[in-house]
Amino acid sequence: MQEIDFIFAIAILIMSVVIHEVSHGYVANAMGDPTAKYAGRLTLNPIKHLDFTGSFLVPMITYLIGGVIFGWAKPVPYNPYNLKNQRWGPAGVAAAGPASNFFVAIVFGLLIRYGSVYEFLSPAFLQIAALIVFINIILGVFNLIPIPPLDGSKVLFAILPYKWHHIQEFLERYGFFILLIFIFFFFRLILPVVSGLFKLITGAGF
């Protein structure tokens, strides 16, 4: 039974990160950069987006160590210099990824909330829907952390006054190492936020 749960969780994670990346590409294309379109990445076909480390190896390790599924897909390529709005364009493209995950979480969360009340969905479907909501909230919250290369850093850099440009330079230089420290030592700090959003959306605890 645990193996089946793990397979479902991996499948949900893969499709969730694919939606995340495709959303980046679609917004970039709408804002003037067709790089992802020309690269054939504006598709929900997971084969185009899978990354062995982020889509299989890391999710397996995080599941075995802490019981939490976490991972990523290959980043969708885009050229920020093609964007019509150079100030806010990168932030808009970045925010599209987490926004897509929250949208998926809300859709399935509402199904859980009202499916439980009116009993028109099976318990098996509600369990799968709960996993979809949980994984998408984790992806959305994690990617909003303002540490490069996460999406939240692009949003932060767009609103930072120029006089604080040195903060951006520092984070861009050391962001990868800061992110590793966060993942290994502080990742669980986001779990109360994830649980709170889960309860808010679905009306139930996870």
N, C-alpha and C positions, 0 to 999 in steps of 0.2 A: 504493500500500500504506500509506503514511504517513497519507493522508487517511482510510482505513478505520479505522486504529488510533485516530485522533483522534475519529472519530465514535463508536466503541465506548467510548472513554474518557469522552467527554461523556455518553453514555447511562448509563454506570455511575455517574458522578459524580452525575447528576441523581437516579437512583433511591436512591443512598446518602444524599444529603442529605434526600430525602423521608422515608426510613426514620428518619433522625435526628430530623427535626422531628415526625413522627407519634408517635415514642416519647415526646418531651416532652409532647405532648398527652394521650396515653393515661395516663401516670403522673400528670399533673396531674388528670385526670378521676378516676382511682382515689383520689387524695388529697383529693378534695372540690371541685375547680374544673372545672366543665363548659364553660368559656369556649370552648375549642377545639372541643368537640363541637357547641356551638350555632353556631359559625362555619363548620361544615362542613369542618373541617380534619383530622378523624380518618379520613382516606382516603389510600390509596396512589396515587390519581390525581395524576400530577405536575402537571397543569394547575392544580390548586388551590394548588400550592406554589411554582411557578416565579417567579424574580425575574430580570429581563432582565440586570441587571448581574452578580449573583452566580452565575447559572446558565449564562450564555452568554458575556458579555463578559470577565469576569475569567478564567474557565477558558481562553479562547482566548489571552488575553495571557500568562498564566503558562505555557501550553504552548509558545507561540512564543518566549518569552524564555528559559525554563529547562528546557523539556521536562517540567515537572511540572504535572499537572492539579489545580487547586484552585478551590473556589468554595463557594457557599452557596445556600440557598433562603429564601423569606420566613419569618421567625420565626413559629412558632405562637403565637397570642395566649393569654395566661393571666393570671389575677388572683391574685397570691400571697396576698392577704388572704382568699381563699376556702379556702385549704389548711387541713386539720385540724391539722397540726403547723406552727406558724409558725416554729419554730427550724430544723428540719431539712427541712421541706417543699420550700422553694426549691432546696436542695442536691440533694434526691432528684430533682426534676423536671429540674434541669440535668444531673445525672449520667446520666440516662436516654439522652440523645442520644449521647454518646461510647460508653456501654455497648452501645447497639444497633449501632454501627459495629464495635466489637471483636467482638461476637457474630457479625456477618456475616463478618468477617475469619477468625474461628476456624472457622466452618462450611466456608467455601470453602478455607481453609488445610488442613484435615484431608482434604478431597477431593483436594487436590494431593499431600499427603504419602502417602496410601494409594493414590490413583489411579496415582501414579508407580511405586509398589512392585508393585502387582498388575496394572497395565496394563489396567484396565477402562474408562479414559476416554481420549478422543482427545487428541492433542497440541494441537489447536486449542482444545478446551475448557479444557485446562490453562493455556494462555496467557491466555485470557479470565479464568479463575478467579484467576490470579496478579495480573492488573490489578485485579480486584475486591478482593482482599486488600490490595494496596498502597494503593489509594485510600481504603479504609475505615480502614486504620491511620493514614494521614495525617490524615484527618478526626478520628479519635478522639484522637490525640496532640495535634493542634493545638488542638482545642476544650478540652482539659484545661489549657491554659496559663492561669494565674490572672490574666488581664488582661481587664477589662470591655470589650465585652459577652460575652466567651467564657464557656462553661459552667464552666470551672475557677474563675472568679472567684466564682461563687455558692457553690461548694464551699468555697473559701477563706474567704469571709465567714461561713459557717456555723460554722467551727471557730475563727475568730479570737476571742480574748478581748475583752470589751467595752473594756478599757483601751487596746486597739490600734485602736479604731474610727476613729481619724484616718487610718489606712492605707486603710481602706475608702473614706472620704470622698475621699482623694487620688486613688485609683485610679478611682473613679466619675467624678470631675471631669475627669481627664486620660487616662482609659483609652483612648479612641479614638485619640488622638495617639500614645500609647505603643505601641498595637497597630500603627499604621501604620509606626512606626519599626522595630518587630520584624519585620514582614512584609518590608520593603524591605532591611533590613540583617542580620537574624539568623535568617531563616526556615530557612536551610540547616542551622542548628544542630540542628534536630529530625530531620534526615534520617538520621544514624547511629542514632538511637533507632528510627526507622521501619524501617530496614534490619535492625536487630537483632531487632525483634519479628517481622518478616517471616520471617527465618531460623528463629526459635524456633517459629513456628506451622507453617510449611510444611516445614521441614527443608531448604530450598533458598535460594540467594541470588537477589536480584532483578536 
